[in-house]
Amino acid sequence: MFEQYYPIAVLVLLATVLSIIVVFLSRIMGPRRPTPKKSAPYESGMSPIGPAVRRLPIKFYLVAVLFILFDIEVIFLLPYATLVRELGVYGLIATGIFVFILTIGLVYEWKKGALDWE
């Protein structure tokens, strides 16, 4: 039953073994002369100022939620648009509820100010 999957298993095994061999060989044979200057973080040739980890404003979170909101809407509305005649009234009601929930998310984003750019 699983005979047709043997070539895929061999390919995955071969790719895994070859990648481990390449990483191992590059670790052994590659040049390694670490210096403090090479180990320092690079910021356009300038010395880093301040900590590497900073708090991000909530604006980025709101923009990400807005992107996900509209991305999911498009993903789920395209199949509905192709099957609109077969789904009938049930599909229309289900899609209406879905769009209503997404509209609530859009109103939330609007109230939080994610659509206002400064």
FIZA-145562 format. One record per atom (N, C-alpha, C, O): residue number from 0; residue in three letters; y, x, z. Coordinates in steps of 0.02 Angstrom, whole numbers, padded with zeros to 5 digits. Each point is the difference from the previous one (the first is absolute). Layout:
<sites>
SITE NUM ala Y X Z;
...
</sites>
This chain:
<sites>
SITE 0 met -00060 00040 00000;
SITE 0 met 00060 -00040 00000;
SITE 0 met 00063 00043 00000;
SITE 0 met 00050 -00017 -00033;
SITE 1 phe -00051 00072 00070;
SITE 1 phe 00059 00043 00005;
SITE 1 phe -00001 00058 -00049;
SITE 1 phe 00041 00045 00006;
SITE 2 glu -00087 -00045 -00053;
SITE 2 glu -00005 00055 -00047;
SITE 2 glu 00063 00008 -00042;
SITE 2 glu 00017 00056 -00020;
SITE 3 gln 00016 -00110 00006;
SITE 3 gln 00060 00004 -00042;
SITE 3 gln 00059 00032 00037;
SITE 3 gln 00050 00019 -00032;
SITE 4 tyr -00054 -00013 00098;
SITE 4 tyr 00054 00030 00039;
SITE 4 tyr -00011 00074 00013;
SITE 4 tyr 00044 00033 00027;
SITE 5 tyr -00102 -00005 -00045;
SITE 5 tyr -00013 00070 00011;
SITE 5 tyr 00050 00046 -00035;
SITE 5 tyr 00022 00048 00031;
SITE 6 pro -00002 -00060 -00094;
SITE 6 pro 00050 00044 -00030;
SITE 6 pro 00067 00001 00038;
SITE 6 pro 00032 00052 00004;
SITE 7 ile -00013 -00109 00023;
SITE 7 ile 00063 -00003 00038;
SITE 7 ile -00008 00040 00065;
SITE 7 ile 00046 00036 00020;
SITE 8 ala -00103 -00044 00013;
SITE 8 ala -00012 00037 00062;
SITE 8 ala -00001 00075 -00013;
SITE 8 ala 00028 00039 00040;
SITE 9 val -00058 -00018 -00095;
SITE 9 val -00002 00071 -00017;
SITE 9 val 00071 00025 -00015;
SITE 9 val 00018 00055 00021;
SITE 10 leu 00021 -00094 -00056;
SITE 10 leu 00069 00020 -00015;
SITE 10 leu 00042 00006 00063;
SITE 10 leu 00038 00049 00007;
SITE 11 val -00044 -00096 00039;
SITE 11 val 00037 00004 00064;
SITE 11 val -00022 00060 00040;
SITE 11 val 00042 00036 00028;
SITE 12 leu -00107 -00024 -00025;
SITE 12 leu -00026 00058 00037;
SITE 12 leu 00024 00065 -00031;
SITE 12 leu 00020 00046 00036;
SITE 13 leu -00023 -00041 -00102;
SITE 13 leu 00022 00060 -00035;
SITE 13 leu 00075 00012 00011;
SITE 13 leu 00021 00057 00012;
SITE 14 ala 00019 -00109 -00016;
SITE 14 ala 00072 00007 00010;
SITE 14 ala 00015 00022 00072;
SITE 14 ala 00044 00041 00011;
SITE 15 thr -00080 -00068 00038;
SITE 15 thr 00011 00019 00070;
SITE 15 thr -00019 00073 00012;
SITE 15 thr 00037 00037 00032;
SITE 16 val -00095 -00017 -00057;
SITE 16 val -00022 00069 00010;
SITE 16 val 00047 00049 -00035;
SITE 16 val 00018 00051 00030;
SITE 17 leu 00002 -00066 -00091;
SITE 17 leu 00046 00045 -00036;
SITE 17 leu 00068 00005 00035;
SITE 17 leu 00029 00055 00003;
SITE 18 ser -00003 -00110 00022;
SITE 18 ser 00064 00003 00034;
SITE 18 ser -00004 00040 00065;
SITE 18 ser 00046 00037 00017;
SITE 19 ile -00101 -00044 00020;
SITE 19 ile -00009 00040 00061;
SITE 19 ile -00006 00074 -00017;
SITE 19 ile 00028 00043 00035;
SITE 20 ile -00064 -00026 -00089;
SITE 20 ile -00007 00069 -00020;
SITE 20 ile 00067 00030 -00021;
SITE 20 ile 00016 00056 00019;
SITE 21 val 00024 -00093 -00057;
SITE 21 val 00065 00025 -00022;
SITE 21 val 00046 00011 00059;
SITE 21 val 00034 00051 00002;
SITE 22 val -00031 -00097 00044;
SITE 22 val 00043 00009 00059;
SITE 22 val -00023 00059 00042;
SITE 22 val 00041 00039 00023;
SITE 23 phe -00106 -00032 -00014;
SITE 23 phe -00027 00055 00039;
SITE 23 phe 00014 00067 -00033;
SITE 23 phe 00021 00047 00034;
SITE 24 leu -00031 -00042 -00100;
SITE 24 leu 00014 00062 -00035;
SITE 24 leu 00074 00018 00000;
SITE 24 leu 00017 00059 00006;
SITE 25 ser 00026 -00107 -00014;
SITE 25 ser 00071 00015 00001;
SITE 25 ser 00023 00022 00069;
SITE 25 ser 00046 00041 00006;
SITE 26 arg -00078 -00067 00046;
SITE 26 arg 00017 00021 00068;
SITE 26 arg -00022 00072 00013;
SITE 26 arg 00035 00038 00034;
SITE 27 ile -00092 -00019 -00063;
SITE 27 ile -00026 00067 00010;
SITE 27 ile 00035 00051 -00045;
SITE 27 ile 00020 00053 00023;
SITE 28 met -00013 -00069 -00087;
SITE 28 met 00023 00049 -00049;
SITE 28 met 00075 -00002 -00013;
SITE 28 met 00026 00046 -00032;
SITE 29 gly 00008 -00097 00055;
SITE 29 gly 00071 -00006 -00015;
SITE 29 gly 00043 00048 00042;
SITE 29 gly -00021 00020 00055;
SITE 30 pro 00080 -00003 -00080;
SITE 30 pro 00044 00044 00039;
SITE 30 pro 00029 -00036 00060;
SITE 30 pro 00020 -00058 -00004;
SITE 31 arg -00019 00093 00061;
SITE 31 arg 00027 -00029 00062;
SITE 31 arg 00042 00053 00034;
SITE 31 arg -00027 00046 00031;
SITE 32 arg 00090 -00053 -00036;
SITE 32 arg 00046 00044 00035;
SITE 32 arg 00054 -00043 00033;
SITE 32 arg 00057 -00001 -00023;
SITE 33 pro -00075 -00036 00076;
SITE 33 pro 00050 -00044 00031;
SITE 33 pro 00054 00039 00037;
SITE 33 pro -00013 00049 00035;
SITE 34 thr 00075 -00071 -00044;
SITE 34 thr 00056 00027 00037;
SITE 34 thr 00037 -00058 00032;
SITE 34 thr -00009 -00057 -00021;
SITE 35 pro 00051 00071 00070;
SITE 35 pro 00038 -00056 00030;
SITE 35 pro 00045 -00036 -00050;
SITE 35 pro 00010 -00060 00005;
SITE 36 lys 00016 00097 -00053;
SITE 36 lys 00043 -00031 -00049;
SITE 36 lys -00039 -00046 -00047;
SITE 36 lys 00025 -00053 -00020;
SITE 37 lys -00087 00073 00002;
SITE 37 lys -00042 -00042 -00042;
SITE 37 lys -00025 -00062 00037;
SITE 37 lys -00011 -00052 -00031;
SITE 38 ser 00003 00058 00096;
SITE 38 ser -00025 -00056 00039;
SITE 38 ser 00054 -00050 00020;
SITE 38 ser -00015 -00055 00024;
SITE 39 ala 00079 00072 -00034;
SITE 39 ala 00055 -00045 00019;
SITE 39 ala 00005 -00057 -00050;
SITE 39 ala -00016 00009 -00059;
SITE 40 pro 00037 -00068 00081;
SITE 40 pro 00009 -00055 -00047;
SITE 40 pro 00056 00015 -00049;
SITE 40 pro 00051 00031 00017;
SITE 41 tyr -00060 -00054 -00079;
SITE 41 tyr 00048 00014 -00053;
SITE 41 tyr 00044 -00061 -00012;
SITE 41 tyr -00024 -00055 -00012;
SITE 42 glu 00090 00066 00015;
SITE 42 glu 00048 -00053 -00013;
SITE 42 glu 00054 00026 -00048;
SITE 42 glu 00056 00015 00022;
SITE 43 ser -00072 -00009 -00084;
SITE 43 ser 00047 00021 -00052;
SITE 43 ser 00032 00068 00015;
SITE 43 ser 00058 00010 -00016;
SITE 44 gly -00096 00035 00045;
SITE 44 gly 00025 00066 00013;
SITE 44 gly 00043 00006 00062;
SITE 44 gly 00023 00055 00016;
SITE 45 met -00013 -00109 00021;
SITE 45 met 00040 00002 00060;
SITE 45 met -00045 -00002 00062;
SITE 45 met -00055 -00027 -00003;
SITE 46 ser 00079 00054 00057;
SITE 46 ser -00037 -00004 00062;
SITE 46 ser 00000 -00072 00024;
SITE 46 ser 00051 -00034 -00004;
SITE 47 pro -00108 00010 00030;
SITE 47 pro -00004 -00069 00024;
SITE 47 pro 00045 -00011 00061;
SITE 47 pro 00005 00043 00045;
SITE 48 ile 00027 -00100 -00044;
SITE 48 ile 00045 -00019 00055;
SITE 48 ile -00029 -00061 00034;
SITE 48 ile -00014 -00050 -00033;
SITE 49 gly 00006 00052 00097;
SITE 49 gly -00024 -00058 00037;
SITE 49 gly -00075 -00007 -00002;
SITE 49 gly -00035 00040 -00031;
SITE 50 pro 00010 -00093 00063;
SITE 50 pro -00073 -00009 00001;
SITE 50 pro -00026 -00025 -00068;
SITE 50 pro 00037 -00029 -00039;
SITE 51 ala -00101 00042 00028;
SITE 51 ala -00031 -00021 -00063;
SITE 51 ala -00013 -00075 -00001;
SITE 51 ala -00001 -00030 -00054;
SITE 52 val -00010 00001 00112;
SITE 52 val -00015 -00072 00003;
SITE 52 val 00061 -00036 00027;
SITE 52 val 00023 00013 00056;
SITE 53 arg 00003 -00059 -00096;
SITE 53 arg 00058 -00039 00021;
SITE 53 arg -00017 -00074 -00004;
SITE 53 arg -00044 -00020 -00037;
SITE 54 arg 00080 -00019 00076;
SITE 54 arg -00011 -00072 -00001;
SITE 54 arg 00032 -00029 -00063;
SITE 54 arg 00056 00017 -00019;
SITE 55 leu -00093 -00061 -00014;
SITE 55 leu 00025 -00032 -00060;
SITE 55 leu 00034 -00065 00018;
SITE 55 leu -00022 -00035 00046;
SITE 56 pro 00075 00018 -00081;
SITE 56 pro 00032 -00065 00014;
SITE 56 pro -00045 -00058 -00019;
SITE 56 pro -00045 00007 -00041;
SITE 57 ile 00056 -00063 00071;
SITE 57 ile -00039 -00061 -00013;
SITE 57 ile 00007 -00023 -00072;
SITE 57 ile -00041 -00039 -00024;
SITE 58 lys 00094 00062 -00010;
SITE 58 lys 00012 -00020 -00069;
SITE 58 lys -00059 00016 -00045;
SITE 58 lys -00018 -00039 -00044;
SITE 59 phe -00013 00097 00055;
SITE 59 phe -00057 00020 -00041;
SITE 59 phe -00059 -00047 00010;
SITE 59 phe -00036 -00016 -00047;
SITE 60 tyr 00025 -00005 00109;
SITE 60 tyr -00053 -00047 00015;
SITE 60 tyr 00012 -00067 -00036;
SITE 60 tyr -00046 -00029 -00028;
SITE 61 leu 00107 00006 00030;
SITE 61 leu 00016 -00064 -00031;
SITE 61 leu -00008 00003 -00076;
SITE 61 leu -00024 -00048 -00031;
SITE 62 val 00044 00103 00001;
SITE 62 val -00009 00007 -00072;
SITE 62 val -00074 00003 -00018;
SITE 62 val -00021 -00028 -00051;
SITE 63 ala -00019 00061 00093;
SITE 63 ala -00072 00003 -00013;
SITE 63 ala -00032 -00069 00005;
SITE 63 ala -00042 -00018 -00041;
SITE 64 val 00062 -00021 00091;
SITE 64 val -00026 -00068 00007;
SITE 64 val 00020 -00042 -00060;
SITE 64 val -00039 -00040 -00024;
SITE 65 leu 00100 00048 00002;
SITE 65 leu 00024 -00038 -00058;
SITE 65 leu -00040 00018 -00063;
SITE 65 leu -00018 -00043 -00039;
SITE 66 phe 00005 00107 00030;
SITE 66 phe -00040 00022 -00057;
SITE 66 phe -00070 -00031 00002;
SITE 66 phe -00024 -00026 -00050;
SITE 67 ile -00008 00030 00109;
SITE 67 ile -00067 -00028 00007;
SITE 67 ile 00001 -00075 -00012;
SITE 67 ile -00046 -00028 -00031;
SITE 68 leu 00098 -00005 00055;
SITE 68 leu 00006 -00073 -00008;
SITE 68 leu -00001 -00019 -00074;
SITE 68 leu -00039 -00043 -00020;
SITE 69 phe 00081 00074 -00020;
SITE 69 phe 00004 -00018 -00070;
SITE 69 phe -00059 00028 -00040;
SITE 69 phe -00020 -00030 -00050;
SITE 70 asp -00008 00086 00071;
SITE 70 asp -00058 00028 -00034;
SITE 70 asp -00060 -00046 00008;
SITE 70 asp -00035 -00014 -00049;
SITE 71 ile 00024 -00011 00108;
SITE 71 ile -00056 -00046 00013;
SITE 71 ile 00011 -00066 -00037;
SITE 71 ile -00047 -00030 -00025;
SITE 72 glu 00109 00009 00022;
SITE 72 glu 00015 -00063 -00035;
SITE 72 glu -00020 00005 -00074;
SITE 72 glu -00031 -00045 -00027;
SITE 73 val 00049 00099 -00004;
SITE 73 val -00016 00009 -00071;
SITE 73 val -00075 00006 -00010;
SITE 73 val -00028 -00029 -00047;
SITE 74 ile -00006 00065 00091;
SITE 74 ile -00072 00009 -00007;
SITE 74 ile -00037 -00066 00005;
SITE 74 ile -00048 -00011 -00037;
SITE 75 phe 00070 -00033 00081;
SITE 75 phe -00036 -00063 00009;
SITE 75 phe 00024 -00056 -00047;
SITE 75 phe -00037 -00048 -00012;
SITE 76 leu 00097 00054 -00015;
SITE 76 leu 00023 -00052 -00045;
SITE 76 leu -00023 00009 -00072;
SITE 76 leu -00005 -00048 -00038;
SITE 77 leu -00010 00110 00018;
SITE 77 leu -00024 00010 -00068;
SITE 77 leu -00068 -00033 -00014;
SITE 77 leu -00007 -00032 -00052;
SITE 78 pro -00042 00038 00096;
SITE 78 pro -00063 -00036 -00014;
SITE 78 pro 00010 -00076 00000;
SITE 78 pro -00032 -00035 -00039;
SITE 79 tyr 00077 00010 00081;
SITE 79 tyr 00013 -00072 00000;
SITE 79 tyr 00030 -00021 -00068;
SITE 79 tyr -00018 -00053 -00027;
SITE 80 ala 00062 00094 00000;
SITE 80 ala 00032 -00017 -00063;
SITE 80 ala -00051 -00002 -00057;
SITE 80 ala 00009 -00037 -00048;
SITE 81 thr -00062 00077 00052;
SITE 81 thr -00049 -00001 -00053;
SITE 81 thr -00049 -00058 00006;
SITE 81 thr -00029 -00021 -00050;
SITE 82 leu 00020 -00006 00111;
SITE 82 leu -00047 -00054 00011;
SITE 82 leu 00033 -00065 00022;
SITE 82 leu -00031 -00042 00032;
SITE 83 val 00094 00033 -00050;
SITE 83 val 00038 -00058 00025;
SITE 83 val -00031 -00067 -00021;
SITE 83 val 00002 -00047 00039;
SITE 84 arg -00030 00043 -00098;
SITE 84 arg -00029 -00064 -00023;
SITE 84 arg -00066 -00015 00035;
SITE 84 arg -00014 -00058 00015;
SITE 85 glu -00027 00110 -00002;
SITE 85 glu -00064 -00012 00033;
SITE 85 glu 00007 -00017 00074;
SITE 85 glu -00040 -00038 00027;
SITE 86 leu 00092 00064 00006;
SITE 86 leu 00008 -00011 00072;
SITE 86 leu 00028 -00069 00016;
SITE 86 leu -00015 -00028 00053;
SITE 87 gly 00055 00002 -00097;
SITE 87 gly 00027 -00068 00010;
SITE 87 gly 00046 -00006 00059;
SITE 87 gly 00038 00046 00016;
SITE 88 val -00040 -00105 00016;
SITE 88 val 00046 -00016 00055;
SITE 88 val -00015 00044 00061;
SITE 88 val 00046 00020 00035;
SITE 89 tyr -00110 -00006 -00022;
SITE 89 tyr -00019 00042 00057;
SITE 89 tyr 00032 00069 -00006;
SITE 89 tyr 00027 00026 00048;
SITE 90 gly -00030 00003 -00107;
SITE 90 gly 00031 00066 -00012;
SITE 90 gly 00075 -00003 00008;
SITE 90 gly 00030 00047 00026;
SITE 91 leu 00000 -00102 -00048;
SITE 91 leu 00073 -00008 00007;
SITE 91 leu 00020 -00003 00074;
SITE 91 leu 00049 00031 00020;
SITE 92 ile -00087 -00068 00020;
SITE 92 ile 00016 -00006 00071;
SITE 92 ile -00011 00067 00035;
SITE 92 ile 00041 00021 00040;
SITE 93 ala -00097 00013 -00054;
SITE 93 ala -00014 00064 00031;
SITE 93 ala 00053 00052 -00018;
SITE 93 ala 00023 00038 00042;
SITE 94 thr -00003 -00037 -00105;
SITE 94 thr 00053 00047 -00021;
SITE 94 thr 00067 -00019 00031;
SITE 94 thr 00039 00045 00017;
SITE 95 gly -00026 -00109 -00010;
SITE 95 gly 00062 -00021 00033;
SITE 95 gly 00003 00023 00072;
SITE 95 gly 00052 00023 00024;
SITE 96 ile -00108 -00029 00012;
SITE 96 ile -00002 00024 00069;
SITE 96 ile 00010 00076 00002;
SITE 96 ile 00035 00025 00043;
SITE 97 phe -00067 00010 -00089;
SITE 97 phe 00007 00073 -00003;
SITE 97 phe 00072 00020 -00014;
SITE 97 phe 00026 00045 00034;
SITE 98 val 00006 -00077 -00081;
SITE 98 val 00070 00016 -00016;
SITE 98 val 00046 -00018 00059;
SITE 98 val 00049 00034 00013;
SITE 99 phe -00065 -00088 00023;
SITE 99 phe 00039 -00019 00058;
SITE 99 phe -00004 00054 00055;
SITE 99 phe 00050 00017 00030;
SITE 100 ile -00110 00008 -00018;
SITE 100 ile -00008 00054 00050;
SITE 100 ile 00038 00062 -00021;
SITE 100 ile 00031 00033 00042;
SITE 101 leu -00033 -00016 -00106;
SITE 101 leu 00037 00058 -00024;
SITE 101 leu 00075 -00012 00004;
SITE 101 leu 00038 00047 00012;
SITE 102 thr -00016 -00109 -00021;
SITE 102 thr 00071 -00016 00007;
SITE 102 thr 00022 00010 00072;
SITE 102 thr 00056 00022 00013;
SITE 103 ile -00099 -00039 00035;
SITE 103 ile 00016 00012 00070;
SITE 103 ile 00009 00075 00012;
SITE 103 ile 00045 00020 00037;
SITE 104 gly -00088 00021 -00067;
SITE 104 gly 00007 00072 00006;
SITE 104 gly 00064 00025 -00031;
SITE 104 gly 00033 00045 00027;
SITE 105 leu -00014 -00073 -00084;
SITE 105 leu 00062 00020 -00032;
SITE 105 leu 00060 -00020 00042;
SITE 105 leu 00047 00039 00005;
SITE 106 val -00048 -00098 00025;
SITE 106 val 00055 -00020 00044;
SITE 106 val 00005 00046 00061;
SITE 106 val 00054 00017 00021;
SITE 107 tyr -00112 00002 00006;
SITE 107 tyr -00001 00048 00056;
SITE 107 tyr 00033 00065 -00020;
SITE 107 tyr 00042 00027 00037;
SITE 108 glu -00060 00000 -00095;
SITE 108 glu 00030 00062 -00024;
SITE 108 glu 00075 -00009 -00011;
SITE 108 glu 00039 00045 00015;
SITE 109 trp -00019 -00101 -00041;
SITE 109 trp 00070 -00013 -00014;
SITE 109 trp 00039 -00002 00066;
SITE 109 trp 00055 00029 00004;
SITE 110 lys -00082 -00062 00047;
SITE 110 lys 00034 -00005 00064;
SITE 110 lys 00004 00068 00035;
SITE 110 lys 00049 00014 00035;
SITE 111 lys -00099 00029 -00045;
SITE 111 lys 00001 00066 00030;
SITE 111 lys 00046 00049 -00036;
SITE 111 lys 00015 00054 00025;
SITE 112 gly 00008 -00073 -00085;
SITE 112 gly 00048 00041 -00036;
SITE 112 gly -00032 00050 -00047;
SITE 112 gly 00033 00048 -00020;
SITE 113 ala -00096 -00057 00001;
SITE 113 ala -00032 00047 -00045;
SITE 113 ala 00028 -00004 -00071;
SITE 113 ala -00007 00047 -00038;
SITE 114 leu 00038 -00102 00021;
SITE 114 leu 00028 -00007 -00068;
SITE 114 leu 00071 00025 -00005;
SITE 114 leu 00028 00002 -00055;
SITE 115 asp 00003 00017 00111;
SITE 115 asp 00068 00026 00000;
SITE 115 asp -00001 00076 -00003;
SITE 115 asp -00028 00032 00045;
SITE 116 trp 00057 -00004 -00097;
SITE 116 trp 00004 00072 -00005;
SITE 116 trp 00070 00023 00018;
SITE 116 trp 00049 -00030 -00021;
SITE 117 glu -00046 00083 00059;
SITE 117 glu 00065 00025 00023;
SITE 117 glu 00021 00061 -00039;
SITE 117 glu 00053 00028 00013;
</sites>
